[in-house]
Amino acid sequence: MTPLLEARNVTKLFGGGGIRKKPGTVALHDFSFRVDAEPPTITAIVGESGSGKTTLARLLLGLAAPTSGEVLYRGKDLRQLTTEDRHRFLRDVQVIFQDPYEVYNPFYKVDHVLETPVKKFHLAPTREKARELIEETLNAVGLRPDETLGRHPHQLSGGQRQRIMVARALLLQPRLIIADEPVSMVDASLRATILESLRQLHLKFSISILYITHDLTTAYQIGQNILVMYRGEVAEVGDVDLVVKQPRHPYTQLLIQSIPQADPTHPWQGHELPTNGSAPAAGAAHCTFVDRCPYAMDICRRQTPPLFRTDEHRAVACFLYKESPRLAGTDLEQVLATAAPAETIPA
Ligand code: SF4
């Protein structure tokens, strides 16, 4: 089956060139990933700042073009879509950004952000039907229309504003929502509610979710699968339970150790590892984690580790697992679990 959205061997470089032919900064390197239309999945993409996760979101949304490789929507290059395909893409793939406030015009009531897609995509034949549709959609994300419509953005809480963005995405009945740090600017008490809204959209409306975050805890709460990114490459990928509970890549292990625990006898170690001074020369093949890795070997400075399939539902880009079979770059979906998450998100 043709994937809904696919990144195929995508590399994105920023800067570089000029008369001194400086090398650019690699934001994403030879990255392949796909989201199928069926079955719907929730995949969390996790990484710290500079890992390439936001660049990936922008490439998948067509907001940036790859330096090499392709981003395909239903098998067609995003840059070459016909007007009709582009229209379909803009309905099928929705985005929720980190800061909902930036999307609102403070001079308009919040109704405006919901009415605009209804008009643009002709979702309702009359004003009354449009109002009904908007109210139904607000209810579907747990908002009361009488408490939200008719207000200006500043009259609502951050959590309400973000849930209106979830409702806006839902209005178009997308196949995929790309949520880029959607809860990083709301209170901790509201995070579970917004994540639960997203999960309910997945369960009730069969929408796939790509949840992009720096926060492993919320990734674990919502994801079925997880991709851990480091400096533009996948470090570890697979079933979220497996990766979070038994991390194999040294970088994932570091991320897990860095989650603060409410236990005074278990001191938080933070997540900075000193560099070991072994960074290879720029441009040479190597593991991107080699200068921070406590297990670095000679081979790590000479070759880029491919993904090794260490378990049925997991692959790890690390030479510590070189006895496991290699995974071809385009075969990531082989290790992704497809079973729907059963539990609800704890408040
Ligand atoms: Fe560490 Fe080598 Fe594995 Fe990279 S490939 S994470 S340097 S052991």
Residues whose N, C-alpha, C, O or C-beta is under 5 A from the ligand:
A	BS01	SF4	P250 C287 F289 V290 C293 Y295 A296 M297 C300 P305 A317 C318 F319 L320
